[in-house]
Amino acid sequence: MTTALITGATAGIGAAFARRLAAQGHNLVLVARDTKRLGEQATELHDLHGIEAEVLAADLSTEEGIAAVEKRLGDRTHPVDLLVNNAGFGNKGRYLEVSMADELTMLKVHVEAVLRLTSAVSESMRSRGRGGVINVASVAAFVPRGTYGASKAWVVQFTQGAARDMAGSGVRLMALCPGFVRTEFHQRAGMGTDNIPGWMWLDADKLVAAALADLARGRTVSIPDPRYKALMGVVKLTPRGLLGGVSSRTGRKYGPQ
């Protein structure tokens, strides 16, 4: 049986990955901050699917948290075959309305943790000649819209570059770029969602199924829904100056309330 490590595993997209992978027979290493929720999730998945579910309580906004997950990923006696870097959050407010401390915390989780954890597991995977990494980004990576989008753009660019450098090694890397997903993400950030049209919402379980299929196909970027694929096609054809204005207006309409 193979083992998958998922960060941000107790809710939203991370929990959907855990459910899907457990149902497919993968052992899991579940990473999040809430020890109680981790324990409950591990017990439930073990009882439902008969898999082993290890828990690792870690806060990826801290040095200690990142180092603890790095150590687990580097354990070659119990190797990780799939890493899902899913942990992340949003800050409510525009540029200069969010404190510098909160901006730097976001970069710690979205950039530094992704870089270090991907690097830690890729070394081990390359030596074995197999493995996969899914770095969860966002369609926000493709529009000029604040620190969140900028951090997710880094995730996409880093993942694509690393995938090229690892080509032929047996290790696959992919950036997953969802749109709006019904999770705890917006609630935790204090963002209203009542003004977001129903057609823009994605189901986390369907998203994960599409993402895993894209990884198996060898794609380095996954936009797992035809609606968002079409929107991103329009984005590619829109001049950057115009796109900045559109994304700003859209952010005011559909963003934090």
LUMFI-290290 format. One record per residue: residue in one letter; z, y, x of N, C-alpha, C, O in turn. Coordinates in pm, whole numbers. Layout:
<pts>
 residuo     nw     nv     nu    caw    cav    cau     cw     cv     cu     ow     ov     ou
       a      Z      Y      X      Z      Y      X      Z      Y      X      Z      Y      X
...
</pts>
This chain:
<pts>
 residuo     nw     nv     nu    caw    cav    cau     cw     cv     cu     ow     ov     ou
       m      0   -119     84      0      0      0      0    124     88     68    128    190
       t    -75    225     47    -80    350    122     28    445     71     85    424    -36
       t     54    548    149    160    644    116    102    784    110     27    826    198
       a    138    857      4     98    996    -12    221   1085    -10    322   1053    -73
       l    212   1195     63    320   1296     63    269   1417    -12    162   1470     17
       i    349   1463   -109    310   1575   -195    417   1682   -187    534   1654   -213
       t    379   1804   -152    473   1916   -155    463   1984   -291    359   1983   -356
       g    576   2045   -332    578   2103   -466    556   1996   -571    480   2015   -666
       a    625   1882   -553    591   1761   -630    654   1754   -768    611   1671   -849
       t    752   1837   -798    829   1815   -920    771   1883  -1043    822   1862  -1153
       a    666   1963  -1029    612   2034  -1145    463   2059  -1128    410   2053  -1017
       g    397   2087  -1239    259   2132  -1237    161   2037  -1170    163   1917  -1195
       i     75   2093  -1085    -28   2015  -1018     34   1909   -928    -17   1797   -920
       g    143   1942   -859    208   1845   -772    258   1725   -849    240   1611   -805
       a    321   1748   -965    368   1637  -1048    252   1554  -1101    263   1432  -1113
       a    140   1620  -1132     22   1548  -1180    -34   1458  -1069    -75   1345  -1096
       f    -36   1508   -946    -78   1423   -834     15   1303   -820    -30   1191   -799
       a    145   1326   -833    242   1217   -820    219   1110   -927    220    991   -897
       r    198   1154  -1050    175   1057  -1159     48    977  -1134     48    854  -1149
       r    -59   1044  -1097   -188    978  -1078   -182    879   -961   -229    765   -973
       l   -127    923   -851   -124    838   -732    -29    719   -750    -58    609   -703
       a     83    741   -818    174    630   -846    106    528   -936    120    407   -915
       a     34    575  -1036    -36    484  -1127   -142    403  -1054   -175    291  -1095
       q   -196    459   -947   -296    388   -867   -233    295   -762   -305    227   -688
       g   -100    293   -757    -32    201   -667      7    255   -532     43    178   -443
       h      0    387   -513     39    446   -385    189    469   -381    249    514   -479
       n    251    439   -267    388    484   -244    386    635   -223    284    692   -184
       l    501    700   -248    505    845   -245    621    897   -160    726    835   -149
       v    596   1013   -100    703   1095    -44    697   1226   -122    600   1301   -111
       l    801   1253   -199    804   1369   -289    885   1480   -223   1001   1462   -187
       v    822   1597   -209    885   1709   -141    898   1827   -237    800   1867   -300
       a   1017   1882   -248   1042   2003   -327   1181   2053   -289   1250   1993   -206
       r   1222   2163   -352   1353   2220   -320   1466   2159   -402   1580   2154   -355
       d   1436   2113   -524   1537   2071   -619   1568   1922   -602   1490   1837   -646
       t   1680   1891   -539   1716   1751   -512   1732   1670   -639   1691   1554   -644
       k   1791   1729   -741   1815   1657   -867   1683   1619   -934   1665   1505   -976
       r   1592   1714   -943   1463   1685  -1006   1384   1584   -925   1315   1499   -981
       l   1393   1593   -793   1324   1495   -709   1375   1354   -736   1296   1260   -750
       g   1506   1340   -745   1565   1208   -769   1523   1152   -903   1491   1033   -914
       e   1523   1235  -1005   1482   1190  -1139   1335   1150  -1141   1298   1049  -1201
       q   1251   1230  -1073   1108   1200  -1068   1083   1069   -993   1004    986  -1038
       a   1149   1050   -881   1131    929   -801   1170    805   -880   1100    704   -877
       t   1282    812   -951   1328    698  -1031   1229    666  -1142   1196    549  -1166
       e   1181    768  -1209   1086    748  -1319    957    684  -1270    907    590  -1333
       l    902    733  -1159    776    679  -1109    794    536  -1057    705    452  -1074
       h    908    510   -993    936    374   -946    945    278  -1065    888    169  -1061
       d   1017    318  -1169   1036    230  -1285    906    207  -1361    883     97  -1412
       l    822    309  -1368    696    297  -1442    591    216  -1367    518    138  -1428
       h    584    234  -1236    471    180  -1161    509     83  -1049    421     25   -985
       g    638     65  -1024    681    -29   -922    651     13   -780    646    -70   -690
       i    632    142   -760    602    193   -625    731    243   -561    831    264   -630
       e    728    263   -430    841    323   -361    823    474   -358    717    524   -320
       a    926    547   -398    918    693   -402   1034    750   -321   1149    748   -364
       e   1001    801   -205   1098    862   -115   1110   1010   -150   1011   1073   -185
       v   1230   1065   -141   1249   1207   -170   1287   1282    -44   1362   1231     41
       l   1234   1403    -32   1264   1488     82   1282   1630     30   1185   1699     -2
       a   1407   1673     21   1436   1808    -26   1411   1906     88   1475   1897    194
       a   1320   1999     68   1284   2094    174   1230   2221    112   1153   2216     16
       d   1270   2334    165   1220   2466    125   1119   2511    229   1156   2543    342
       l    991   2514    191    886   2545    287    874   2694    318    784   2735    391
       s    964   2774    265    970   2914    306   1066   2933    423   1089   3045    468
       t   1123   2821    473   1217   2827    585   1166   2742    700   1089   2648    681
       e   1210   2777    821   1175   2699    939   1228   2557    928   1159   2461    963
       e   1351   2543    879   1412   2411    867   1334   2322    771   1315   2203    797
       g   1288   2380    661   1214   2302    563   1080   2254    616   1045   2137    598
       i   1006   2342    681    877   2303    738    896   2197    845    823   2099    850
       a    996   2217    931   1020   2122   1040   1056   1984    987   1015   1883   1044
       a   1133   1978    877   1172   1849    820   1050   1772    770   1040   1650    789
       v    956   1842    707    836   1774    657    744   1738    772    682   1631    771
       e    733   1826    873    656   1792    994    707   1662   1055    628   1575   1093
       k    838   1649   1065    897   1529   1125    858   1405   1047    823   1302   1105
       r    864   1414    913    827   1297    832    679   1263    848    643   1145    855
       l    594   1364    853    450   1340    868    416   1281   1004    316   1210   1018
       g    499   1308   1103    475   1256   1236    533   1118   1261    518   1064   1370
       d    598   1060   1161    660    927   1174    551    820   1171    497    789   1064
       r    518    763   1286    408    667   1293    448    527   1253    363    440   1237
       t    578    503   1236    620    372   1187    608    364   1034    597    254    979
       h    609    479    967    588    485    822    484    594    794    518    701    743
       p    359    568    828    258    673    825    223    721    684    233    647    586
       v    182    846    678    133    906    554    -20    902    557    -82    945    654
       d    -79    848    451   -224    832    443   -293    946    368   -412    971    388
       l   -218   1016    281   -272   1130    208   -165   1237    200    -53   1212    156
       l   -201   1358    244   -112   1474    232   -169   1567    126   -287   1603    131
       v    -85   1606     31   -123   1707    -67    -35   1829    -46     83   1829    -84
       n    -91   1933     15    -19   2059     36    -32   2142    -91   -127   2219   -107
       n     64   2126   -181     55   2190   -312    156   2303   -332    136   2389   -417
       a    264   2304   -256    370   2403   -277    314   2544   -269    236   2577   -179
       g    355   2627   -363    308   2766   -362    367   2843   -478    431   2785   -566
       f    346   2974   -479    400   3058   -586    323   3188   -589    243   3217   -500
       g    346   3267   -693    284   3399   -704    390   3507   -713    501   3482   -761
       n    357   3626   -668    444   3742   -682    390   3833   -790    270   3859   -796
       k    478   3882   -876    437   3975   -981    427   4115   -924    524   4167   -868
       g    311   4178   -938    293   4314   -891    174   4329   -800    127   4233   -740
       r    124   4451   -792     11   4482   -704     60   4508   -561    179   4511   -533
       y    -37   4526   -474     -6   4559   -335     81   4685   -330     53   4783   -400
       l    185   4682   -248    289   4784   -229    391   4788   -343    490   4860   -333
       e    369   4711   -451    471   4696   -555    561   4576   -525    671   4564   -580
       v    514   4488   -439    589   4368   -401    656   4395   -266    594   4454   -178
       s    780   4353   -251    851   4379   -126    785   4306     -9    724   4201    -27
       m    798   4363    109    742   4300    229    805   4163    252    737   4070    298
       a    933   4149    222    999   4019    239    933   3913    154    912   3800    199
       d    900   3948     29    836   3852    -61    693   3821    -17    648   3707    -29
       e    622   3921     33    487   3899     83    489   3802    202    407   3711    210
       l    583   3823    292    592   3737    411    636   3595    375    593   3498    437
       t    721   3584    274    760   3451    228    640   3376    173    623   3256    198
       m    555   3447     98    433   3384     47    345   3334    160    293   3222    155
       l    327   3416    262    245   3375    375    307   3257    450    235   3172    503
       k    438   3251    456    506   3139    520    471   3008    448    442   2907    513
       v    473   3011    315    448   2890    237    299   2858    230    259   2743    250
       h    216   2959    202     73   2935    179     -7   2918    306   -110   2850    306
       v     39   2980    416    -40   2978    539     29   2895    648    -25   2793    692
       e    147   2939    692    211   2870    804    243   2725    771    216   2635    851
       a    300   2701    654    335   2563    617    210   2476    607    210   2362    654
       v    104   2529    547    -20   2451    534    -78   2418    670   -121   2305    695
       l    -80   2516    760   -131   2493    895    -49   2387    968   -104   2292   1023
       r     82   2402    967    167   2312   1044    170   2170    987    168   2073   1062
       l    174   2158    854    179   2025    795     46   1954    806     41   1833    832
       t    -64   2027    788   -195   1967    807   -211   1918    950   -262   1808    974
       s   -169   1999   1045   -181   1962   1186    -94   1842   1220   -135   1754   1295
       a     27   1839   1165    120   1729   1194     65   1595   1147     74   1495   1217
       v      7   1594   1027    -43   1467    974   -179   1431   1031   -210   1312   1045
       s   -261   1530   1065   -397   1502   1114   -396   1432   1248   -482   1349   1276
       e   -300   1464   1332   -288   1396   1462   -270   1247   1442   -338   1166   1505
       s   -176   1211   1354   -148   1070   1327   -267   1002   1260   -301    889   1295
       m   -329   1070   1165   -443   1012   1094   -561    989   1188   -627    885   1181
       r   -587   1084   1275   -699   1070   1368   -680    950   1460   -776    880   1491
       s   -556    927   1503   -531    812   1591   -553    680   1518   -586    580   1581
       r   -535    679   1383   -556    557   1305   -699    546   1252   -742    440   1207
       g   -772    658   1258   -911    658   1212   -927    665   1063  -1031    625   1010
       r   -826    715    991   -838    727    846   -729    820    793   -627    842    858
       g   -755    874    674   -656    959    609   -722   1073    534   -842   1098    550
       g   -644   1142    454   -696   1254    376   -594   1363    358   -473   1337    353
       v   -641   1487    349   -556   1604    325   -620   1687    214   -738   1721    221
       i   -541   1718    113   -584   1810      8   -495   1933     16   -374   1924     -5
       n   -554   2047     46   -482   2174     49   -514   2250    -79   -629   2288   -103
       v   -413   2273   -161   -435   2338   -290   -448   2488   -269   -354   2554   -226
       a   -566   2540   -300   -593   2684   -292   -605   2737   -435   -518   2711   -519
       s   -711   2812   -465   -729   2871   -597   -865   2938   -603   -920   2975   -499
       v   -919   2953   -723  -1042   3032   -736  -1016   3178   -699  -1110   3254   -675
       a   -888   3217   -695   -854   3353   -648   -896   3375   -504   -905   3489   -459
       a   -923   3267   -430   -968   3278   -291  -1104   3346   -280  -1139   3397   -174
       f  -1181   3346   -389  -1319   3394   -382  -1338   3536   -434  -1450   3586   -438
       v  -1229   3601   -473  -1238   3739   -520  -1137   3826   -445  -1029   3777   -411
       p  -1169   3953   -418  -1076   4042   -347   -965   4088   -441   -981   4187   -513
       r   -853   4017   -439   -747   4048   -534   -610   4017   -474   -552   3914   -508
       g   -558   4102   -386   -419   4095   -344   -386   3987   -242   -473   3911   -198
       t   -259   3983   -205   -212   3892   -102   -224   3747   -144   -254   3662    -60
       y   -203   3717   -271   -215   3578   -317   -357   3527   -292   -376   3421   -233
       g   -455   3604   -337   -594   3563   -315   -629   3554   -168   -701   3464   -126
       a   -577   3648    -89   -605   3648     55   -546   3523    121   -610   3463    209
       s   -426   3484     80   -364   3365    139   -441   3240    101   -454   3148    181
       k   -491   3235    -22   -568   3119    -65   -707   3117     -1   -764   3010     22
       a   -762   3234     27   -889   3239    102   -870   3181    241   -957   3112    293
       w   -756   3209    302   -725   3149    433   -722   2997    422   -776   2927    508
       v   -659   2946    318   -650   2801    300   -790   2739    293   -815   2635    354
       v   -881   2803    218  -1017   2750    205  -1088   2752    340  -1146   2652    381
       q  -1084   2867    409  -1154   2879    536  -1097   2785    641  -1171   2721    715
       f   -965   2777    648   -900   2686    744   -940   2541    718   -973   2467    810
       t   -935   2501    591   -963   2362    557  -1107   2326    588  -1134   2219    642
       q  -1200   2415    555  -1341   2387    585  -1364   2378    736  -1437   2290    782
       g  -1304   2467    810  -1321   2464    955  -1260   2340   1017  -1320   2277   1104
       a  -1141   2302    972  -1076   2182   1023  -1155   2057    986  -1165   1963   1066
       a  -1212   2056    866  -1293   1941    823  -1414   1923    913  -1451   1811    946
       r  -1476   2034    951  -1591   2025   1043  -1547   1968   1178  -1613   1881   1235
       d  -1435   2019   1229  -1388   1974   1360  -1344   1828   1359  -1347   1761   1462
       m  -1301   1778   1241  -1255   1640   1230  -1365   1545   1184  -1339   1426   1165
       a  -1486   1596   1167  -1596   1512   1119  -1615   1391   1211  -1614   1404   1333
       g  -1632   1275   1149  -1652   1153   1227  -1524   1084   1268  -1529    975   1327
       s  -1410   1144   1239  -1281   1086   1280  -1225    990   1177  -1132    914   1206
       g  -1281    992   1057  -1227    913    948  -1125    989    865  -1071    934    769
       v  -1098   1114    901  -1001   1197    828  -1078   1298    743  -1163   1372    794
       r  -1047   1300    615  -1113   1393    523  -1017   1506    485   -900   1482    455
       l  -1068   1629    487   -988   1744    446  -1063   1819    337  -1184   1838    345
       m   -990   1861    235  -1053   1930    122   -961   2038     67   -841   2018     53
       a  -1020   2155     37   -948   2261    -33   -974   2248   -182  -1090   2242   -225
       l   -869   2243   -259   -879   2233   -406   -859   2371   -465   -758   2437   -440
       c   -956   2416   -546   -956   2553   -598   -958   2553   -750  -1064   2568   -811
       p   -842   2537   -813   -836   2541   -959   -832   2684  -1012   -809   2779   -937
       g   -854   2697  -1142   -833   2824  -1210   -695   2822  -1275   -599   2770  -1216
       f   -683   2879  -1395   -555   2879  -1465   -520   2737  -1509   -601   2669  -1573
       v   -400   2692  -1474   -353   2558  -1509   -219   2572  -1580   -135   2652  -1540
       r   -200   2494  -1685    -74   2502  -1759     38   2435  -1680     55   2313  -1685
       t    113   2517  -1608    224   2470  -1525    338   2570  -1536    334   2659  -1621
       e    440   2556  -1451    551   2652  -1447    520   2774  -1360    603   2864  -1347
       f    401   2776  -1300    367   2878  -1200    389   3020  -1253    459   3100  -1191
       h    328   3052  -1369    335   3189  -1420    475   3225  -1468    520   3337  -1449
       q    542   3129  -1530    678   3153  -1576    771   3187  -1461    852   3279  -1471
       r    760   3112  -1351    846   3137  -1236    822   3274  -1176    915   3337  -1124
       a    697   3321  -1183    664   3452  -1126    689   3565  -1225    670   3682  -1192
       g    733   3532  -1346    756   3634  -1447    629   3695  -1501    628   3812  -1541
       m    522   3616  -1503    392   3665  -1549    367   3620  -1692    388   3503  -1727
       g    321   3713  -1776    282   3679  -1911    150   3605  -1913     64   3630  -1829
       t    132   3516  -2009      8   3438  -2019    -55   3445  -2157   -160   3384  -2180
       d      7   3517  -2250    -44   3519  -2387   -184   3579  -2398   -258   3549  -2492
       n   -220   3665  -2301   -350   3732  -2309   -461   3656  -2237   -573   3706  -2228
       i   -433   3536  -2186   -535   3457  -2117   -608   3371  -2220   -543   3293  -2289
       p   -741   3382  -2233   -815   3305  -2333   -794   3155  -2316   -780   3105  -2204
       g   -792   3084  -2428   -768   2941  -2425   -867   2864  -2341   -831   2764  -2279
       w   -995   2910  -2337  -1097   2835  -2264  -1075   2838  -2113  -1133   2757  -2040
       m   -992   2932  -2065   -970   2943  -1921   -863   2847  -1869   -846   2833  -1748
       w   -791   2781  -1960   -683   2694  -1917   -734   2555  -1883   -819   2500  -1953
       l   -681   2498  -1775   -716   2363  -1733   -597   2270  -1749   -482   2312  -1743
       d   -627   2141  -1771   -524   2038  -1781   -497   1982  -1641   -591   1943  -1571
       a   -371   1979  -1600   -336   1938  -1463   -379   1795  -1433   -425   1767  -1323
       d   -364   1705  -1527   -398   1564  -1502   -548   1546  -1485   -592   1471  -1397
       k   -628   1613  -1567   -774   1604  -1552   -819   1669  -1421   -910   1620  -1354
       l   -753   1779  -1385   -785   1848  -1260   -762   1756  -1141   -846   1748  -1050
       v   -649   1686  -1141   -616   1596  -1030   -715   1481  -1021   -757   1444   -911
       a   -754   1425  -1134   -852   1316  -1134   -983   1362  -1071  -1043   1290   -991
       a  -1027   1483  -1109  -1152   1538  -1053  -1137   1566   -904  -1231   1543   -827
       a  -1021   1616   -863   -997   1646   -721  -1002   1521   -635  -1064   1521   -529
       l   -938   1414   -679   -938   1290   -602  -1079   1230   -595  -1116   1170   -494
       a  -1156   1246   -702  -1295   1199   -699  -1376   1280   -599  -1460   1224   -528
       d  -1353   1411   -592  -1425   1495   -496  -1386   1461   -353  -1471   1462   -263
       l  -1259   1431   -330  -1216   1390   -196  -1287   1261   -155  -1332   1248    -42
       a  -1296   1167   -248  -1363   1040   -219  -1510   1061   -187  -1568    985   -110
       r  -1571   1163   -248  -1712   1194   -222  -1732   1265    -89  -1846   1282    -44
       g  -1624   1308    -25  -1634   1377    103  -1653   1527     93  -1694   1590    190
       r  -1625   1585    -23  -1639   1730    -37  -1527   1802     37  -1415   1751     44
       t  -1557   1919     91  -1454   1996    161  -1397   2107     74  -1291   2162    106
       v  -1464   2141    -36  -1412   2235   -134  -1435   2175   -273  -1544   2129   -304
       s  -1331   2176   -355  -1341   2124   -490  -1304   2232   -590  -1193   2285   -587
       i  -1398   2264   -680  -1370   2349   -796  -1386   2257   -916  -1497   2238   -966
       p  -1276   2199   -964  -1285   2081  -1050  -1302   2110  -1199  -1228   2055  -1281
       d  -1396   2194  -1234  -1424   2217  -1376  -1555   2293  -1388  -1576   2390  -1315
       p  -1646   2251  -1478  -1776   2318  -1492  -1765   2466  -1526  -1848   2546  -1482
       r  -1662   2504  -1604  -1647   2645  -1641  -1623   2732  -1518  -1684   2838  -1502
       y  -1534   2686  -1433  -1504   2765  -1313  -1613   2754  -1208  -1635   2848  -1131
       k  -1683   2641  -1204  -1799   2631  -1115  -1901   2738  -1152  -1957   2803  -1064
       a  -1924   2755  -1282  -2020   2856  -1328  -1972   2997  -1294  -2050   3080  -1250
       l  -1843   3024  -1315  -1788   3156  -1284  -1800   3187  -1135  -1835   3299  -1097
       m  -1770   3089  -1051  -1778   3112   -908  -1923   3127   -861  -1950   3194   -761
       g  -2017   3066   -933  -2158   3088   -904  -2196   3232   -926  -2272   3290   -848
       v  -2144   3292  -1033  -2169   3434  -1061  -2104   3520   -953  -2163   3619   -909
       v  -1983   3483   -912  -1911   3558   -809  -1993   3567   -680  -2000   3673   -618
       k  -2056   3456   -642  -2135   3453   -519  -2252   3551   -522  -2295   3600   -418
       l  -2303   3578   -642  -2419   3666   -657  -2383   3812   -680  -2470   3899   -685
       t  -2252   3839   -695  -2207   3974   -726  -2174   4050   -598  -2100   3998   -514
       p  -2226   4174   -580  -2192   4254   -460  -2041   4272   -447  -1970   4289   -546
       r  -1992   4269   -324  -1848   4273   -301  -1783   4399   -357  -1672   4393   -410
       g  -1852   4513   -345  -1792   4635   -397  -1772   4629   -547  -1667   4668   -598
       l  -1872   4582   -618  -1861   4566   -763  -1759   4461   -799  -1684   4477   -895
       l  -1756   4353   -721  -1663   4244   -749  -1518   4292   -737  -1432   4249   -814
       g  -1491   4381   -640  -1356   4432   -625  -1309   4505   -750  -1195   4489   -793
       g  -1398   4587   -807  -1363   4658   -930  -1343   4564  -1047  -1249   4579  -1124
       v  -1432   4466  -1059  -1421   4370  -1169  -1293   4289  -1157  -1223   4269  -1257
       s  -1261   4242  -1036  -1141   4160  -1018  -1015   4241  -1045   -916   4188  -1096
       s  -1018   4371  -1012   -903   4456  -1040   -881   4472  -1190   -768   4462  -1238
       r   -990   4496  -1264   -979   4510  -1409   -938   4378  -1474   -859   4376  -1568
       t   -993   4268  -1422   -958   4137  -1475   -812   4106  -1448   -743   4048  -1533
       g   -764   4144  -1330   -624   4123  -1297   -532   4197  -1393   -427   4145  -1432
       r   -572   4321  -1430   -491   4396  -1525   -494   4332  -1663   -396   4338  -1737
       k   -609   4272  -1698   -622   4213  -1832   -557   4077  -1841   -488   4047  -1938
       y   -580   3993  -1739   -535   3854  -1745   -423   3822  -1647   -372   3710  -1645
       g   -384   3920  -1567   -283   3894  -1464   -142   3918  -1510   -115   3906  -1630
       p    -50   3952  -1419     91   3968  -1452    114   4072  -1560     50   4177  -1559
       q    205   4044  -1651    237   4137  -1759    384   4179  -1748    432   4258  -1830
</pts>
